[in-house]
């Protein structure tokens, strides 16, 4: 197609951005082209994108000048940060500022900012039900994104605010899958009691974002929440049992126990799950699978995702 609209995709070699990049590449007549933004244009994932037809451009989220160059001539951009690379909410907010400023300078027609709730609006710092972390946050990797929303608005960047959900891919990559106990049982553990957890295939986040871009200006200025399904831990364990062909037991633990598990970010994630548990109605209500399916008709259910990925989920001790 002549003169396609260029979408600059940050995190194009990652989960969300990669899903968007592939969605655009899979639709050559859709009117859009991919500019994949990455620090390392020589990485294997970047090379695969280039071979698939993406324009691959180097930029650094810490360098606004490089971001501005990367956005030159783009119609739109998908902005996303990766907190777990540095565990610093201040750094994440600085990255958001750089992206918003670069988007303003580039005169973007449409940006999508991948964001989350600022949990302090529900649970202030002096609320003793949940420990305050790093002196200023309840859920650092949520709060920094939510606090940054205003940057895009105040800088006049025409933005859709995309609320994402728990990646089912965390069962593969983040050590959150079932663990085999000493008695041989597989146990799936979450600090969610009987509350529902909105979840989604990471790939589908990007594909929903593509659906937003295809709608033109319809979603500019709006917050759009997406999920594949809202499932309890028991429901997830039942689906895992069917996929694995052996029983997976759901075990709910207290958030304070989860916070004490000792792995990097355990306190942040323990607070995150507690927020999702304690404010289930608000959190689920902000993420509508019907909306996600309208944006991405190929949206996967948890069971469909398991059909594809069950063999990638570790089942060690």
C-alpha positions in Angstrom: 0.0 0.0 0.0 1.3 3.5 -0.9 2.1 5.9 1.9 1.1 3.8 4.8 0.8 5.4 8.2 4.0 4.7 10.2 3.5 3.4 13.8 6.6 3.8 15.9 6.5 0.8 18.2 8.5 1.0 21.4 9.4 -2.3 23.0 9.0 -3.9 19.6 11.3 -6.8 20.6 9.3 -7.3 23.8 5.9 -8.8 24.6 3.4 -5.9 24.1 5.3 -4.1 21.3 6.1 -7.3 19.6 2.5 -8.2 19.4 1.6 -4.9 17.9 4.5 -5.1 15.4 3.4 -8.5 14.2 -0.2 -7.5 14.0 0.7 -4.7 11.6 3.0 -6.9 9.6 0.3 -9.6 9.4 -2.0 -7.0 7.8 -0.1 -5.6 4.8 -3.2 -4.0 3.4 -4.2 -2.4 6.7 -2.8 1.0 5.9 0.0 1.0 8.5 3.7 0.3 8.6 5.9 -0.7 11.5 8.9 1.3 12.7 10.4 -0.9 15.4 12.2 1.1 18.1 14.9 -0.7 20.0 18.2 0.0 21.7 19.9 -2.9 19.9 19.2 -3.0 16.2 21.5 -6.0 15.9 19.6 -8.3 18.3 18.1 -11.5 16.9 14.6 -10.3 17.5 15.3 -7.0 15.8 16.8 -8.8 12.8 13.6 -11.0 12.6 11.4 -7.9 12.5 13.6 -6.3 9.8 13.4 -9.5 7.7 9.6 -9.5 8.2 9.3 -6.0 6.7 9.7 -3.7 9.7 11.8 -0.6 9.6 14.2 -1.0 12.6 15.5 2.2 14.3 17.7 2.6 17.3 16.7 4.8 20.2 17.2 5.0 24.0 14.4 5.9 26.4 16.9 7.9 28.4 17.7 10.1 25.5 14.9 12.3 24.3 16.8 13.5 21.3 17.1 9.9 20.0 13.4 9.4 20.6 12.5 12.5 18.7 14.6 11.3 15.7 12.9 7.9 15.9 9.5 9.5 15.8 10.3 11.7 12.8 7.5 11.3 10.2 5.5 8.8 12.2 1.7 9.0 12.3 1.5 7.3 15.7 3.4 5.6 18.4 3.0 2.8 21.0 4.7 3.9 24.2 5.6 1.3 26.8 8.2 1.0 29.6 9.7 -2.1 31.3 10.0 -1.5 35.0 11.6 -4.9 35.7 14.8 -3.9 33.8 15.7 -1.5 36.6 13.1 -1.6 39.4 13.0 2.2 39.6 9.7 4.1 39.5 11.6 7.4 39.1 13.4 6.1 36.1 10.2 4.8 34.6 8.5 8.3 35.1 11.6 9.9 33.5 11.2 7.6 30.5 7.5 8.5 30.2 8.4 12.2 30.3 10.9 11.7 27.5 8.4 9.8 25.4 5.7 12.4 25.9 8.1 15.2 25.1 9.3 13.5 22.0 5.7 12.7 20.9 4.8 16.4 21.4 7.8 17.5 19.3 7.1 15.0 16.6 3.5 16.2 16.2 2.0 12.7 16.5 -1.5 12.1 15.4 -2.2 9.3 17.8 -0.2 7.7 20.7 -1.1 4.8 22.9 0.4 4.8 26.4 0.5 1.4 28.0 -0.3 2.2 31.6 -1.8 1.0 34.9 -3.6 2.4 37.9 -2.0 4.7 40.4 -3.0 2.5 43.3 -2.5 5.4 45.8 -5.8 6.8 44.6 -7.4 3.7 46.3 -4.9 3.1 49.1 -3.1 6.3 50.3 0.5 6.0 51.6 -0.7 6.2 55.2 -3.1 3.2 54.8 -1.6 0.5 57.0 -3.4 -2.3 55.2 -0.6 -2.4 52.7 3.1 -1.5 53.3 4.5 1.6 51.6 7.4 0.8 49.4 10.4 3.0 48.5 8.8 5.6 50.7 6.5 6.9 48.0 4.6 4.0 46.5 2.1 1.2 47.2 2.7 -0.7 44.0 5.7 0.9 42.4 5.4 -0.5 38.9 1.7 0.5 38.8 2.0 3.9 40.5 4.8 5.2 38.3 2.8 4.5 35.1 -0.4 5.9 36.5 1.3 9.0 37.8 2.8 9.6 34.3 -0.6 9.7 32.5 -0.9 13.5 32.9 2.3 14.1 31.0 0.8 13.0 27.7 -2.3 15.1 28.3 -0.5 18.2 29.5 1.9 18.1 26.6 -0.9 17.9 24.1 -0.1 14.4 22.8 -3.3 12.8 21.4 -3.2 9.7 23.5 -5.2 6.6 24.3 -4.5 5.2 27.7 -4.4 1.4 27.5 -4.9 -0.5 30.8 -3.3 -3.9 30.5 -3.8 -7.1 32.5 -1.8 -9.9 34.1 0.2 -11.6 31.4 -0.6 -15.3 31.2 3.0 -15.5 29.8 4.1 -14.8 33.4 3.5 -18.5 34.0 6.4 -19.2 31.5 8.8 -16.4 32.1 8.2 -15.0 35.6 8.2 -18.2 37.6 4.5 -17.9 38.4 3.4 -21.3 37.0 2.6 -24.4 39.0 5.3 -25.9 41.2 5.7 -29.6 42.0 5.8 -30.2 45.7 7.7 -32.9 47.5 4.6 -35.1 47.6 4.4 -34.9 43.8 1.4 -32.6 43.6 1.4 -29.6 41.2 0.3 -26.5 43.1 -0.6 -23.1 41.6 -0.2 -20.3 44.1 -1.6 -16.8 44.1 -2.4 -14.4 46.9 -5.9 -13.8 45.4 -8.3 -15.8 47.7 -11.4 -16.5 45.6 -11.2 -13.2 43.7 -11.0 -12.9 39.9 -7.8 -12.0 38.2 -8.1 -10.3 34.7 -5.5 -11.9 32.4 -4.5 -11.8 28.8 -2.0 -13.3 26.4 0.8 -10.7 26.1 0.6 -11.0 22.3 -3.0 -9.9 22.4 -2.2 -6.7 24.1 -0.4 -5.5 21.0 -3.1 -6.8 18.8 -5.7 -4.9 20.8 -3.5 -1.8 20.4 -3.6 -2.3 16.6 -7.4 -2.4 16.8 -7.3 1.0 18.5 -5.1 2.5 15.9 -7.4 1.1 13.2 -10.3 3.1 14.8 -8.6 6.4 14.0 -9.4 9.1 16.5 -12.3 7.3 18.2 -10.3 6.4 21.3 -8.1 9.5 21.6 -8.4 10.9 25.1 -10.0 7.7 26.4 -8.9 5.0 28.8 -9.4 1.5 27.4 -9.0 -1.5 29.6 -8.5 -5.0 28.1 -8.4 -8.6 29.3 -8.8 -12.0 27.8 -10.8 -13.3 30.7 -11.5 -12.7 34.4 -10.6 -15.9 36.2 -10.3 -17.1 39.8 -7.3 -19.1 40.9 -9.5 -22.2 41.1 -10.6 -21.6 37.5 -7.0 -21.2 36.3 -6.0 -24.3 38.1 -8.8 -26.3 36.5 -7.7 -25.1 33.1 -4.1 -26.0 33.9 -5.2 -29.4 35.0 -6.9 -30.1 31.7 -4.0 -28.8 29.7 -1.4 -30.8 31.6 -3.5 -34.0 32.0 -2.9 -34.1 35.7 -4.5 -32.3 38.6 -3.2 -28.8 39.5 -4.2 -27.6 43.0 -4.9 -24.0 43.7 -3.3 -22.6 46.9 -4.2 -19.1 48.0 -1.6 -17.4 50.4 -1.8 -14.1 52.2 -0.2 -11.1 50.5 2.3 -10.7 53.4 3.5 -14.2 52.8 4.0 -13.5 49.1 5.9 -10.3 49.9 8.3 -12.3 52.0 9.2 -14.9 49.3 12.5 -13.1 48.7 12.8 -12.9 45.0 13.4 -9.5 43.4 10.2 -7.5 43.3 8.3 -9.9 45.6 7.1 -7.0 47.8 5.9 -5.0 44.8 4.1 -8.0 43.3 2.6 -9.0 46.7 1.1 -5.5 47.0 -0.1 -5.7 43.4 -2.0 -8.9 44.0 -3.4 -7.5 47.2 -4.6 -4.4 45.3 -6.3 -6.6 42.7 -7.9 -8.8 45.4 -9.1 -6.0 47.6 -10.4 -3.8 44.8 -11.6 -6.6 42.5 -14.8 -4.8 41.4 -12.9 -1.7 40.3 -10.0 -3.6 38.7 -12.1 -6.1 36.8 -14.6 -3.4 35.9 -11.9 -1.3 34.2 -11.0 -4.3 31.9 -13.7 -5.6 29.6 -13.0 -8.7 27.6 -15.9 -7.7 25.3 -14.1 -4.5 24.4 -10.8 -6.4 23.9 -12.5 -8.9 21.6 -14.1 -6.1 19.5 -10.6 -4.6 19.0 -9.0 -8.0 18.4 -11.4 -10.7 17.2 -8.7 -13.4 17.6 -8.5 -12.7 21.3 -7.5 -15.9 23.1 -9.1 -17.4 26.2 -6.9 -18.9 28.9 -7.6 -22.4 27.7 -6.8 -21.4 24.1 -3.5 -19.8 25.3 -2.7 -23.0 27.2 -3.3 -25.2 24.1 -0.5 -23.2 22.4 1.9 -22.7 25.3 1.4 -25.5 27.9 4.7 -27.2 27.0 6.6 -23.9 27.6 5.4 -23.7 31.3 8.0 -25.0 33.7 6.7 -27.5 36.2 9.7 -27.9 38.5 9.9 -27.7 42.2 
